C-alpha cells in the first residue's frame, strides 16, 4: 500500500500510476501474495483503516532513517501506526 498526501489532481494521477508499478515490482521481487493499493490521504490513518477493513493479521512498514530532531518535531508514519495500531506491526529499516 502506498498513500499519497501531496500534489495537484494531475500530479496525483501520474504519482498513482508510478506507485502501482513500483509496488508490483516489489511484490514480484519478494514473491509474496499481495493486494496493491494506492490511496490518497493521511498515510497513518489510511494504513490503519485499510488494515482493519481487510481484517489484516499484521502490518509491515518500511522506515527511512530521518534525524532524531526531525522525527521529534514532525513524527513519522511508522511511529503513528505503531502507537495507534491494535494489529501486530513490524517496522523494517528501508534505504
C-alpha positions in Angstrom: 0.0 0.0 0.0 1.2 3.5 -0.8 -0.5 6.6 0.5 -0.1 9.9 -1.3 -0.8 13.1 0.6 0.5 15.8 -1.8 0.1 17.2 -5.3 -2.5 18.5 -7.7 -5.1 16.3 -9.3 -3.0 16.0 -12.4 0.2 15.2 -10.4 -1.7 12.6 -8.3 -2.8 10.6 -11.4 0.8 10.3 -12.5 2.1 9.5 -9.0 -0.6 6.8 -8.6 0.5 5.1 -11.8 4.2 5.2 -10.8 3.4 4.0 -7.2 1.4 1.0 -8.5 4.2 0.0 -10.8 6.7 0.2 -8.0 4.6 -1.9 -5.7 4.1 -4.5 -8.4 7.9 -4.8 -8.8 8.4 -5.3 -5.1 5.6 -7.9 -4.9 7.2 -9.9 -7.7 10.7 -9.5 -6.3 9.8 -10.8 -2.9 7.4 -13.4 -4.2 4.5 -12.9 -1.8 0.9 -12.7 -2.4 -0.4 -9.2 -2.0 -3.0 -6.7 -2.9 -1.7 -3.5 -4.4 -3.4 -0.4 -3.1 -2.6 3.3 -3.7 -4.7 5.7 -1.6 -4.7 9.4 -1.0 -5.0 11.0 2.4 -3.1 11.0 5.7 -0.8 7.9 5.5 -1.1 6.6 9.0 -4.9 6.9 9.1 -5.2 5.2 5.7 -2.9 2.3 6.6 -4.7 1.7 9.9 -8.2 1.9 8.3 -7.3 -0.4 5.4 -5.8 -3.0 7.8 -9.0 -3.1 9.8 -11.2 -3.2 6.7 -9.3 -6.2 5.4 -9.0 -8.0 8.8 -5.2 -7.9 8.5 -3.3 -10.0 11.0 -0.1 -7.8 10.7 1.1 -4.5 9.3 4.7 -4.3 7.9 6.1 -0.9 7.3 9.4 0.3 5.8 11.0 3.2 7.8 13.6 5.6 6.4 16.2 6.9 8.7 15.3 10.5 9.5 17.2 12.5 12.0 16.1 12.4 15.7 15.2 16.1 15.7 13.2 15.9 12.5 11.4 12.8 13.8 10.7 14.5 17.1 9.2 17.6 15.5 7.3 16.0 12.7 6.7 12.5 13.8 6.6 9.7 11.3 4.0 7.4 9.7 5.7 4.3 11.3 5.7 5.9 14.8 2.0 6.8 14.5 1.0 3.4 13.2 3.0 1.7 16.0 1.3 3.8 18.6 -2.3 3.5 17.3 -2.5 0.0 15.8 -4.3 -2.7 17.6 -2.8 -5.1 15.0 0.7 -6.6 15.3 3.1 -4.2 13.5 6.6 -4.7 12.2 8.8 -1.8 11.2 11.7 -2.6 8.8 14.6 -0.3 8.1 14.3 0.8 4.4 17.1 2.6 2.4 
